[in-house]
Amino acid sequence: MLGLLRRRAASSPAATLQLFQCCYHRSSERLLPCRDQEVSYGLNWAIATRGVVVKDKVFYNLEPSELQKSGTTCAERLSGTPLHVKGNVIGGFPDISRGQFAKLLKQVTFHLSSISSLYVQDGAIGSSTECDAKVRVISDNPSAIMSLSNILQKTPDRAISHDTCPLTIYVASSISTNVRNALGSGTQYANGVAVADIERSSLILCGKAFADSAMLKDALTALAAPILSARGGLPVPGWLLSSGGFIVLLFAPVEVIKSCTEIQDVLVSTDSGVVISSKQSTVLFPTKSRAPQLFTKPATVVVVSSDSTDALPLVSKLSPGQAAYHFLAGYQDGKFVPAYNRAPSPFDQLALANSLFLHLKKDKTPTYLINAKSSGKQIDGKDLMRLIELAQSNGMTDSSKPEDARVAELKGKYRSFLSGKFGKNLPEEFSF
């Protein structure tokens, strides 16, 4: 019966439930080493709806000490793991067809249904109960659970059972050799591969992909964005900075953040990713203290650009339309990174900039532009922090430079890039 159930799981979750109910009572005594029989039944049922049928045991929401007893090893940190995305995303990541994803998912769920020990861990992206995205990890490897637990926010037991659209992460660490058949012979990978489906709210990790934290955060940010938006949040690729008892929303090139230890010291989280709701703000991934935290809405917004020609003033006050314009451009000394984001995103960049504009306009949030370069040189962390504190004091007036040849040339670069990428769709309020 369990063999039939596993074969059905990959193709028809609805049919799986009926079979699951029939066979559960005959095997429940060995299905789950769990404190609560009701939890055991409910958890196995919930896993079955994701196409995975428990063969023997499930270890649920283990603490780090318990994971270590289960044979967890410290996985070597990886980078550059291939990420394929099914769905309409911005960022130039390789696409995957519906058929390819279905084939890979069938392989992975069959594998997970055939092993004797499953590891299930619940978490969240964002720490607001009103505006977060719950996540369930189903894994064949306790080391993967440990790695993902360091990325996800903590969430109460059973919280995911009340969530209407949780994300699911499938970890199949031992079937990476079979991935080539599902993704095509041209796919190249050394240690594993990750495949995300925006519509299914699902992420498949094969091989050692679970050890690539940067890729995981990019994938989870993209998967969570539609859910956070549907719940009234505004997810943006920025940082929250806590200074003087106030919260600052910071948009900046990643290179600038990494080079300034003074900035890193006051960041709520060193990972990019913020969600702003009607009354609160929070980061997507755990804070330095590891405890979920909620903050007030940002009192100030700072947009950091880099311009070695000094056409941009060192610091200037922006209107909501100007802030959205500079955010959309993401200017970095001759290069443009729209919306300050190189990661995959299901949101159109112009739509995201417009949402930011409406948010700033509604709340009348003071916003400032800082040039991270002065006289052609990168300003140091202390000077950048001083400028942020100056902006935070909200005592500045508009210090825009008079238009000379350098300013006119930079304006032309902005206009040429944005009109070429977004055509005539820019709102009238957006300006340099």
N, C-alpha and C positions, 0 to 999 in steps of 0.2 A: 504493500500500500504506500509506504513512504517513497519507494522508487517512482511509482506513478505520480505521486504528489509533487516530487521534485521536477519531473518532466513537464507537468502542467504548469508549474509555478512561473517558468520563464515566459510562457505564452499567454496565460489567462489568469490574472490575479483574482478575478471574481469567482471563477470556477475553483480556484485553489481553496477559497474559504470553505466551500461546502465539503470538499474532501478533508480539509483540515479538521473540521468539526467532527467528522466521522472517526478519524484515526487518533485524535488527540487523547481521548480517554483511555485508549489502549496503551499509550506510550508516555503519558504525562509524568509518570513517576521517574523517568530518566531524561526528560527533556531539559530541565532547567534547575541548576543548583541555586535556588532563589528562596528568599525568606518568606515570600507570600505567594500562595498558590494562585490567587486572583491575578497578581502581577504576572506570574508565569504564563497563565492562559492568555491574558491580554497581550503580553509582549510577543508570544509566539504567533498569535493571530495578526498583530500589527506587522511583524516581519514577513508573514506569508503574503500580505497585501503588496509587499515590495518584491514579490517573486522568489523569496528565499524561504525554504522549509527547513526547520531545525531537524537535524539527524540525531543528535545526542544531547549536547549541553550548550547553554548560552551563559556567558558571563556578562552581567549587565552593570554598567556604570561603576566599574571598579576604581578604587582609589589608587594613586601612584604606588603606594606600598604593596597593594594587592596585585597590581600589574607586574611589579618586579618579581613577585613570587610565581607569577604565571610564565616567567621566562623572557620578560622584556629585556631587550638589549638596546644599547644606545646606538641608534642608527646614524651612519655617517651623513652629514648634511650634503645635499645635492643642489645643483643649480642647472638651469637650461633644459629641464625635462620638457619634452614636447607636449603642448596642450592643444587639443583639437576641440572646436566648439561647434555644436549644432544649434543653429538659430541665427537671427539677424543681429550681428554684433559689430561694433566699431573696433578697429585696432589691427586689422590685417592678419588675424590668426587663421590657421588652416581650418577649413570647413570639414564637416563630416556629414554624410547623407543619412537620411532616416533609416535606410536599410542597413548601413554599416553600424549605426549605433544600436539598432535592434539586435543585430547579430552578436555584437560584442556583449551587450547586456545579457543575452541568453547564455553565452559562454560563462560569464561571471556569476550569474545567479545559479546556474547548474553547479559550478565549482563550489560556491558557498553552501549549497544544499547537500553537498556530498562529503563535507568534512565533519569530524567528530566534535570540534569545539569552535563555537562562534563567539565573537566579542562584539558587544553592542554598547555604544556610548552616545549619550545625548548631550547637546550643547546648543549654543546660539551664536548668531552674528549680530552684534549690538546688544546692549544690556538693558534697554527699555522694554518693560513688559507690554507696552502699548505699541511699540514700533521696533520689533526685532524679527529675525528670521530663525526659527528653530531648525536644528540640524540633527539627524540621526545617522550615525556611522555603523555600518555592518561590515565586520572585518574578519579575516582569517588569521590575523597576526596581532598579538598584544603590543608589539613595538609600534605598529601603525596607530593604535589607539592612544598610546603615550604621546606620539608626535602630534596627532590631531587635537588632543586635549590641551596642548600648549598653545594652540591657535584659536580654539573656540572659547567663547564665554561660558561660564557655568550656568546651568539652568536647573530648576527643581525637578526631582523625579516625577514622572508622569505628566510633566508640563507639555511634552510633545504630543501626548494623546489627545489633548484638547485643542491642538493647533490645526487650522484648516488647510494649510499648505506648507508642510515642513520640507526641507531639503533632505535628500538622501545621498550619502556617500557610500559607495561600494568599494571595498578594498580587497583586491585579489593579488596578493603579493607573489604567488607562486605560479601564475599562468602567463607571464609576460611573453613566453615563447609562442603562445597561441594568438597573440594580438595581431601579428602580421597578417594572418589569414582574414581577420575581420576588417582591418584598415587598409589592406592593399599592400602589394609587394614593395611599393616605393617608399613606404614609411620607414624612417630611420630613427632608431632610438638605441641608447646604450644601456640604461638602467631601468627603463620603464616608460610609461606613457600615461597621460591623463586625458580623459574625454568628458566634456560637459555638454549637457543638453538643457538649454534655457527653458524650453517648454515643459519638459518633464521635471524640472527642478532637481536634476540628478547629476552626480559626478562619479565617474568610474576611475579608480586608480589602480594601475597594474604595475607589477614589479616593485621597484623601490620609489615610485613616484611620491609616496607619502612623506618621503624625507626631504622634498623640495618645498620649503615653507614659502618662499617668494611666489612660486607658481601657484601653490594652494590658495594663498591669499588673493591673488589675481582672479582665480577661477571662482572662489567663493564670493568675492565682491560682485562679480558679474551675475552670479546666480541669485544672490540676495537682493540685488537692486530692484527688480520688479515687485518683489514682495514688500520691501520697505516702502516703496513709492505708493503701492496700493493701500498701505496702512497709514498714509498721511505723512510719511517722512520724506525728507529731501536728502538722498545720499549723494555726497560730493567727495571728490578725491583731494581732500585737504587734511590738515592737522588741527587739533585743539591744543591751545597753549594756555597754561594757567599761570597767571602772574598778578600779584597785588590783589588777590581775591576776585579777579575778573577772568572771564574766559574770552580768548581771542581765537577767531577762525582764521587760519593761515593757509594761503595757497602759495606754493613756491616750487621751484625745480628741486627734484630729489637730490641733485648734486649739492645744492646749497644747504639743504638740511643735513646731509651727511658730513659736510665740511665744518659745521658750526656746533661744537660741543656745548656752547652756551645756550643755543636754541634747544638742543636735545635734552638738556637738563630740566627744562620747564615744559616740555611736551607731555601731554597726558599719556600718549602712546607714540612710540617712534614709528609705528606703521601708519601709512596713509589710509584714510577712510573715516568719514564722519557722517552721521545722520542727524539731521535737525528736524524736530517735530514742532508742534504748535507751541509747546511751553518748555521743551527741554532739548538738550543735545547730548550726544554720546559718541564714543568711538566704536568702530566695527569690531576691532580685535582687542584682546585683553590689555589693560593698563599695566604700568610697571609694577603695581602692587598686586596684580592678578585678581583683585576683587572687582566685581561689576560695579560701575559707577555711573551715575547720572549727573549732568551739569545743567546749569541754566543756559538759556540761549546765548550765543556769543554777543558780548557787549560791543565788540569791534571786529571788523573784517580787514585783513591785510593781504594784499596781492603783491607778491615779490616777482619782479622781472629782472632781467640782466641786459644792460645796454652799455657797452664800452665806449660809445661815441658821446655819452653824456647828453644825448637828446632828451632822455628821460631825466627829470629832476631826481635828486636823491630821495626825496619824499614829497608826496603831494596828496591832497584830498580829492576823492572821486565822488561823482554822483552815482546813483545805482546803475544808470545806463553805461557810464564809463567803466565802472567796476566789472559789469558783465562783458563789456567789449574786451577789456584786457584779460579777463579770465578766459574768454573764448579763444583769444589769440595765443595765450601761453608763451609769450615771446621770451626767447632765451639767447640773446646776443647773436642775432642773425638767423636763428632757427625758430620755428613755431611748433609748439606741442599743444594742440587744441585741448582746452579744458584741463591742462596740466596732467594729462593721463595718457600713458602708453599701453595700459592694460586693456584687455577686452571689456567692452561695455555694451549692454543692450540698448542704451539710451543714445539718441542723436545728440551730438555735442551742442548744437544750436538750441535744441529744446532744453537741455540742462542749463545752459547759460541764461536762457529766458526765465526758467524757474528760479534761478538765483536772483535775477533782476527783480522779479515780482516779490520775492522774499525780502530783499533789501529795501525795496520801495515801501512795502507794507509796514515793516517794523522800523523804518527810518534808521537803520543801523549805520553808524559812521564807518566809512570805508576809506582805506588809504592805499596808495601805490608806493612801493619802495623799490629803488634801483639798487640791486646787489653789487653794482660796480661803480667805482668812482675813479675818474681819470684813467680809465682803461684797466684798473686793477680790482680784483675781488675784495670787497670790504670784509674785515674779520668778524668773527662771531660777536665780540663785544660791541662793535659799532652797529651791527645789524640788530642786536638786542636793544641797544639804546634807541634806535630809530623806531622799533616796534613799541617800546615803552612810551616814546614821544607820541606816536599815533594813538596809543591806548589812552593817553591823557585827554584826547579829544579837544586839545586846546589849539590845534593848528588851523590856519586858514588856507585857502587855495593858493598853492605856491607853484602853479604851472609856469613853465618857461615861455617867454615870448617866442613866437614862431620865427625861427631862423632857418637857414638851409638844412641844418642837421635834423631839426624837428620836422620840416616839410618832407625830407627824404624818408624818415622813419614812418611818418603818417602814410606815405605812399606805399611802403612795404606792407604795412598792416592792411591797407585798403586792397592792395593787389592780392594778397594771400586770402583774406577773408571773402572777397567777392569771387575769387576763383574757386574757392571751396564751397561756399554757401550761396553763391549767386546773389539774387536780389531779395533774399529772404530775411536779411537782417532787419530787426525792428528799428523804427526811426529813432528810438531813444538811445540806441547803441552808438557811442561815439568815442573818439580818441581822447 
